[in-house]
Amino acid sequence: MLKDKLGIIFGVANKRSIAWATAQALHQGGARLAFTYQGERLKDNVEALTKAEMPDSLLIACDVTKQEEVDETFEQIGAEFGRLDFLIHSIAFAPREALEGDYLKTDRDAFLTALEISAYSLTQLARAAAPLMTDGGSIVCMSYYGAEKVIAGYNVMGVAKAALEASTRYLANDLGPRNIRVNAISAGPIQTLSARGVSDFSTMLKHHAERAALRRNVEAREVGSTAVFLCSPMSSGITGEVIYVDCGYSIMGM
């Protein structure tokens, strides 16, 4: 499905990352991948994961808060790959204290940090990737239901995800004439490193499993499979959408 396709993934932290499950699915589909990491500690994690399964992958240091590193990343991609077929954005961060208590107490620095890293970075990366998507392409980002409804403890991250989903639509319109599609996957709660920052996450998991239409929580591999679909020609007519991969939680009322 993705034979000879070239893509880059932002956001792999460890083997439980949604981004890593997505990488495995894309690799199994035939794609060659590049990965970015922030800092030497995460480099070791990503390198350990890719060495055995994806020895031909490319590893690049990139902190999205530093424009020069973003520029260097896509220069390296251009030199190594020559083009880009897809980009996976799985980046989100907010200070831990902003994910506790009332959203009302969010301070300016926490708000700006969350919005810059979790939402603005999609626009930033799309702008850098677009010139390399010479044959069209697909950009996929990861969202969550907290962008649409209030989720206790999600706080400023919900606001950031709402901005991310709005950016998805505006970018889809801007990049559509170049045959570049932009979509978001809204995954149900999954036990990842970043999820640990959300207060009482175990309660969220239990609540979700009890009320979702499938009466269970989604698995990271299911998110990865959806990303493969969105990066493949099978989804050629889909752009600007938020695809829910949450076992039907978002369709439920009472």
C-alpha positions as a Markdown table, in Angstrom:
| # | Residue | x | y | z |
|---|---|---|---|---|
| 1 | Met | 0.0 | 0.0 | 0.0 |
| 2 | Leu | 2.9 | 2.4 | 0.8 |
| 3 | Lys | 5.6 | 0.7 | -1.2 |
| 4 | Asp | 8.4 | 3.2 | -2.1 |
| 5 | Lys | 6.7 | 6.0 | -0.1 |
| 6 | Leu | 8.9 | 8.3 | 2.1 |
| 7 | Gly | 7.7 | 9.8 | 5.3 |
| 8 | Ile | 8.8 | 11.6 | 8.5 |
| 9 | Ile | 7.4 | 11.0 | 12.0 |
| 10 | Phe | 7.5 | 13.6 | 14.8 |
| 11 | Gly | 6.8 | 12.5 | 18.3 |
| 12 | Val | 8.2 | 9.0 | 19.0 |
| 13 | Ala | 9.1 | 8.9 | 22.7 |
| 14 | Asn | 9.2 | 5.2 | 23.5 |
| 15 | Lys | 7.6 | 1.8 | 22.5 |
| 16 | Arg | 4.2 | 2.8 | 24.0 |
| 17 | Ser | 4.0 | 6.0 | 21.9 |
| 18 | Ile | 1.1 | 6.3 | 19.5 |
| 19 | Ala | 3.7 | 7.6 | 17.1 |
| 20 | Trp | 5.7 | 4.4 | 17.4 |
| 21 | Ala | 2.6 | 2.2 | 16.7 |
| 22 | Thr | 2.0 | 4.4 | 13.7 |
| 23 | Ala | 5.6 | 4.0 | 12.5 |
| 24 | Gln | 5.3 | 0.2 | 12.7 |
| 25 | Ala | 2.1 | 0.2 | 10.7 |
| 26 | Leu | 3.6 | 2.5 | 8.0 |
| 27 | His | 6.8 | 0.5 | 7.9 |
| 28 | Gln | 4.8 | -2.7 | 7.5 |
| 29 | Gly | 2.9 | -1.0 | 4.6 |
| 30 | Gly | 6.2 | -0.6 | 2.8 |
| 31 | Ala | 7.2 | 3.0 | 3.6 |
| 32 | Arg | 10.7 | 4.2 | 4.4 |
| 33 | Leu | 10.7 | 6.5 | 7.4 |
| 34 | Ala | 12.7 | 9.3 | 9.0 |
| 35 | Phe | 12.3 | 10.1 | 12.7 |
| 36 | Thr | 13.0 | 13.2 | 14.8 |
| 37 | Tyr | 13.9 | 13.3 | 18.4 |
| 38 | Gln | 14.5 | 16.1 | 21.0 |
| 39 | Gly | 17.6 | 15.6 | 23.1 |
| 40 | Glu | 20.0 | 12.7 | 23.6 |
| 41 | Arg | 17.8 | 10.8 | 26.0 |
| 42 | Leu | 15.0 | 10.5 | 23.4 |
| 43 | Lys | 17.6 | 9.8 | 20.7 |
| 44 | Asp | 18.7 | 6.7 | 22.5 |
| 45 | Asn | 15.0 | 5.6 | 22.8 |
| 46 | Val | 14.3 | 6.1 | 19.1 |
| 47 | Glu | 17.5 | 4.6 | 18.0 |
| 48 | Ala | 17.0 | 1.5 | 20.1 |
| 49 | Leu | 13.5 | 1.1 | 18.6 |
| 50 | Thr | 14.4 | 1.6 | 15.0 |
| 51 | Lys | 17.8 | -0.2 | 14.9 |
| 52 | Ala | 16.2 | -3.7 | 14.9 |
| 53 | Glu | 13.0 | -3.1 | 12.9 |
| 54 | Met | 13.9 | -0.3 | 10.6 |
| 55 | Pro | 17.6 | -0.1 | 10.0 |
| 56 | Asp | 17.3 | 2.1 | 6.9 |
| 57 | Ser | 15.4 | 4.8 | 8.8 |
| 58 | Leu | 16.9 | 8.3 | 9.2 |
| 59 | Leu | 17.2 | 9.9 | 12.7 |
| 60 | Ile | 17.3 | 13.7 | 13.0 |
| 61 | Ala | 17.5 | 16.0 | 16.0 |
| 62 | Cys | 14.6 | 18.5 | 15.9 |
| 63 | Asp | 13.2 | 20.8 | 18.6 |
| 64 | Val | 10.1 | 22.5 | 17.1 |
| 65 | Thr | 10.6 | 25.5 | 19.3 |
| 66 | Lys | 13.8 | 26.2 | 17.4 |
| 67 | Gln | 13.1 | 27.2 | 13.8 |
| 68 | Glu | 16.7 | 26.6 | 12.7 |
| 69 | Glu | 16.4 | 22.9 | 13.7 |
| 70 | Val | 13.2 | 22.6 | 11.8 |
| 71 | Asp | 14.9 | 24.1 | 8.7 |
| 72 | Glu | 17.9 | 21.8 | 9.1 |
| 73 | Thr | 15.5 | 18.8 | 9.4 |
| 74 | Phe | 13.9 | 19.3 | 6.1 |
| 75 | Glu | 17.2 | 20.1 | 4.4 |
| 76 | Gln | 18.4 | 16.7 | 5.5 |
| 77 | Ile | 15.2 | 15.1 | 4.3 |
| 78 | Gly | 15.6 | 16.7 | 0.9 |
| 79 | Ala | 19.2 | 15.6 | 0.7 |
| 80 | Glu | 18.5 | 12.0 | 1.8 |
| 81 | Phe | 15.1 | 11.3 | 0.4 |
| 82 | Gly | 14.7 | 13.8 | -2.4 |
| 83 | Arg | 11.0 | 14.2 | -1.7 |
| 84 | Leu | 8.4 | 13.5 | 0.9 |
| 85 | Asp | 5.1 | 11.7 | 0.6 |
| 86 | Phe | 3.7 | 12.0 | 4.2 |
| 87 | Leu | 4.3 | 13.6 | 7.6 |
| 88 | Ile | 3.0 | 12.4 | 10.9 |
| 89 | His | 2.6 | 15.0 | 13.6 |
| 90 | Ser | 2.3 | 13.4 | 17.1 |
| 91 | Ile | 3.7 | 16.2 | 19.2 |
| 92 | Ala | 2.0 | 17.6 | 22.3 |
| 93 | Phe | 3.2 | 19.2 | 25.5 |
| 94 | Ala | 1.9 | 21.3 | 28.4 |
| 95 | Pro | 3.5 | 21.9 | 31.8 |
| 96 | Arg | 2.2 | 19.4 | 34.3 |
| 97 | Glu | 0.8 | 22.1 | 36.6 |
| 98 | Ala | -1.4 | 23.2 | 33.7 |
| 99 | Leu | -3.1 | 19.8 | 33.6 |
| 100 | Glu | -4.2 | 19.9 | 37.2 |
| 101 | Gly | -7.0 | 21.8 | 39.0 |
| 102 | Asp | -9.0 | 24.5 | 37.1 |
| 103 | Tyr | -8.3 | 25.6 | 33.6 |
| 104 | Leu | -9.1 | 29.1 | 34.9 |
| 105 | Lys | -5.7 | 29.1 | 36.7 |
| 106 | Thr | -3.7 | 28.5 | 33.5 |
| 107 | Asp | -0.9 | 31.1 | 33.3 |
| 108 | Arg | 0.3 | 32.9 | 30.2 |
| 109 | Asp | 3.6 | 30.9 | 29.9 |
| 110 | Ala | 1.9 | 27.5 | 30.2 |
| 111 | Phe | -0.8 | 28.6 | 27.6 |
| 112 | Leu | 1.8 | 29.8 | 25.1 |
| 113 | Thr | 4.0 | 26.7 | 25.6 |
| 114 | Ala | 1.1 | 24.3 | 25.0 |
| 115 | Leu | -0.2 | 26.2 | 22.0 |
| 116 | Glu | 3.2 | 26.6 | 20.4 |
| 117 | Ile | 4.3 | 23.0 | 20.7 |
| 118 | Ser | 1.0 | 21.2 | 20.4 |
| 119 | Ala | -0.7 | 23.3 | 17.7 |
| 120 | Tyr | 1.5 | 25.9 | 16.0 |
| 121 | Ser | 4.1 | 23.2 | 15.2 |
| 122 | Leu | 1.6 | 21.6 | 12.8 |
| 123 | Thr | 1.5 | 24.8 | 10.7 |
| 124 | Gln | 5.3 | 25.2 | 11.0 |
| 125 | Leu | 6.0 | 21.6 | 9.9 |
| 126 | Ala | 3.5 | 21.7 | 7.1 |
| 127 | Arg | 5.0 | 24.8 | 5.7 |
| 128 | Ala | 8.5 | 23.2 | 5.7 |
| 129 | Ala | 7.3 | 19.9 | 4.3 |
| 130 | Ala | 5.1 | 21.2 | 1.4 |
| 131 | Pro | 8.0 | 22.0 | -1.0 |
| 132 | Leu | 9.2 | 18.4 | -0.7 |
| 133 | Met | 5.8 | 17.0 | -1.5 |
| 134 | Thr | 6.3 | 17.4 | -5.2 |
| 135 | Asp | 3.8 | 14.6 | -6.1 |
| 136 | Gly | 1.2 | 15.6 | -3.5 |
| 137 | Gly | 1.2 | 14.2 | 0.0 |
| 138 | Ser | -0.5 | 13.5 | 3.3 |
| 139 | Ile | -0.1 | 15.2 | 6.6 |
| 140 | Val | -1.7 | 13.5 | 9.6 |
| 141 | Cys | -1.8 | 14.9 | 13.2 |
| 142 | Met | -3.1 | 13.4 | 16.5 |
| 143 | Ser | -5.9 | 14.9 | 18.4 |
| 144 | Tyr | -8.3 | 14.0 | 21.2 |
| 145 | Tyr | -12.0 | 14.4 | 22.1 |
| 146 | Gly | -10.9 | 17.1 | 24.7 |
| 147 | Ala | -10.7 | 19.5 | 21.7 |
| 148 | Glu | -14.5 | 19.3 | 21.4 |
| 149 | Lys | -15.8 | 18.6 | 24.9 |
| 150 | Val | -14.6 | 19.4 | 28.4 |
| 151 | Ile | -12.5 | 16.6 | 29.8 |
| 152 | Ala | -11.6 | 17.0 | 33.5 |
| 153 | Gly | -7.9 | 17.5 | 33.9 |
| 154 | Tyr | -7.2 | 18.0 | 30.2 |
| 155 | Asn | -7.4 | 21.8 | 30.6 |
| 156 | Val | -5.1 | 23.8 | 28.3 |
| 157 | Met | -4.3 | 20.7 | 26.2 |
| 158 | Gly | -7.9 | 20.7 | 25.2 |
| 159 | Val | -7.6 | 24.2 | 24.0 |
| 160 | Ala | -4.4 | 23.4 | 22.1 |
| 161 | Lys | -6.1 | 20.4 | 20.4 |
| 162 | Ala | -9.0 | 22.6 | 19.4 |
| 163 | Ala | -6.5 | 24.9 | 17.7 |
| 164 | Leu | -4.8 | 21.9 | 16.1 |
| 165 | Glu | -8.1 | 20.7 | 14.6 |
| 166 | Ala | -8.9 | 24.2 | 13.3 |
| 167 | Ser | -5.4 | 24.4 | 11.8 |
| 168 | Thr | -6.0 | 21.0 | 10.1 |
| 169 | Arg | -8.9 | 22.5 | 8.2 |
| 170 | Tyr | -7.2 | 25.8 | 7.3 |
| 171 | Leu | -4.1 | 23.9 | 6.1 |
| 172 | Ala | -6.2 | 21.5 | 4.1 |
| 173 | Asn | -7.6 | 24.4 | 2.2 |
| 174 | Asp | -4.2 | 26.1 | 1.7 |
| 175 | Leu | -2.5 | 22.9 | 0.5 |
| 176 | Gly | -5.3 | 21.4 | -1.4 |
| 177 | Pro | -4.3 | 22.9 | -4.7 |
| 178 | Arg | -1.0 | 21.2 | -4.4 |
| 179 | Asn | -2.7 | 17.8 | -3.8 |
| 180 | Ile | -1.5 | 17.7 | -0.2 |
| 181 | Arg | -4.1 | 16.4 | 2.2 |
| 182 | Val | -4.3 | 17.3 | 5.9 |
| 183 | Asn | -6.3 | 15.3 | 8.4 |
| 184 | Ala | -6.4 | 14.6 | 12.2 |
| 185 | Ile | -7.0 | 11.4 | 14.0 |
| 186 | Ser | -8.9 | 11.8 | 17.3 |
| 187 | Ala | -7.8 | 8.8 | 19.3 |
| 188 | Gly | -9.4 | 7.6 | 22.5 |
| 189 | Pro | -7.3 | 7.6 | 25.6 |
| 190 | Ile | -4.2 | 5.4 | 25.4 |
| 191 | Gln | -1.6 | 4.7 | 28.2 |
| 192 | Thr | 1.4 | 6.7 | 26.9 |
| 193 | Leu | 4.2 | 8.7 | 28.4 |
| 194 | Ser | 2.3 | 12.0 | 27.8 |
| 195 | Ala | -0.9 | 10.6 | 29.1 |
| 196 | Arg | 0.7 | 10.2 | 32.5 |
| 197 | Gly | 0.7 | 14.0 | 32.8 |
| 198 | Val | -3.2 | 14.1 | 32.8 |
| 199 | Ser | -4.5 | 13.9 | 36.4 |
| 200 | Asp | -6.5 | 10.7 | 37.2 |
| 201 | Phe | -5.9 | 9.2 | 33.8 |
| 202 | Ser | -6.8 | 5.7 | 35.0 |
| 203 | Thr | -10.3 | 7.0 | 35.8 |
| 204 | Met | -10.5 | 8.4 | 32.2 |
| 205 | Leu | -9.6 | 5.0 | 30.8 |
| 206 | Lys | -12.2 | 3.2 | 32.9 |
| 207 | His | -15.0 | 5.7 | 32.0 |
| 208 | His | -14.2 | 5.5 | 28.3 |
| 209 | Ala | -14.2 | 1.7 | 28.2 |
| 210 | Glu | -17.6 | 1.6 | 30.0 |
| 211 | Arg | -19.3 | 4.1 | 27.7 |
| 212 | Ala | -17.7 | 3.5 | 24.3 |
| 213 | Ala | -19.9 | 1.7 | 21.7 |
| 214 | Leu | -17.4 | -1.1 | 21.6 |
| 215 | Arg | -17.2 | -1.2 | 25.4 |
| 216 | Arg | -13.4 | -1.1 | 25.4 |
| 217 | Asn | -10.5 | 1.3 | 24.9 |
| 218 | Val | -8.8 | 1.7 | 21.6 |
| 219 | Glu | -5.3 | 0.3 | 21.0 |
| 220 | Ala | -2.4 | 2.2 | 19.6 |
| 221 | Arg | -2.1 | -0.2 | 16.6 |
| 222 | Glu | -5.6 | 0.8 | 15.6 |
| 223 | Val | -4.6 | 4.4 | 15.4 |
| 224 | Gly | -1.5 | 3.3 | 13.4 |
| 225 | Ser | -3.7 | 1.5 | 10.9 |
| 226 | Thr | -5.9 | 4.5 | 10.4 |
| 227 | Ala | -2.8 | 6.6 | 9.7 |
| 228 | Val | -1.7 | 4.1 | 7.0 |
| 229 | Phe | -5.1 | 4.6 | 5.4 |
| 230 | Leu | -4.8 | 8.4 | 5.5 |
| 231 | Cys | -1.3 | 8.3 | 4.0 |
| 232 | Ser | -2.3 | 5.9 | 1.2 |
| 233 | Pro | -4.1 | 6.5 | -2.1 |
| 234 | Met | -7.2 | 4.8 | -0.6 |
| 235 | Ser | -8.0 | 8.1 | 1.2 |
| 236 | Ser | -7.3 | 10.3 | -1.8 |
| 237 | Gly | -10.6 | 12.2 | -1.5 |
| 238 | Ile | -10.4 | 12.9 | 2.3 |
| 239 | Thr | -8.9 | 16.1 | 3.6 |
| 240 | Gly | -9.6 | 18.6 | 6.5 |
| 241 | Glu | -11.3 | 15.9 | 8.5 |
| 242 | Val | -11.1 | 14.7 | 12.1 |
| 243 | Ile | -11.3 | 10.9 | 12.1 |
| 244 | Tyr | -12.4 | 9.4 | 15.4 |
| 245 | Val | -10.6 | 6.2 | 16.4 |
| 246 | Asp | -12.1 | 5.8 | 19.8 |
| 247 | Cys | -14.2 | 2.7 | 19.8 |
| 248 | Gly | -17.3 | 4.8 | 19.3 |
| 249 | Tyr | -17.0 | 6.9 | 22.5 |
| 250 | Ser | -17.7 | 10.2 | 20.6 |
| 251 | Ile | -21.0 | 9.0 | 19.2 |
| 252 | Met | -22.6 | 8.3 | 22.6 |
| 253 | Gly | -25.0 | 10.6 | 24.4 |
| 254 | Met | -26.4 | 9.2 | 27.7 |
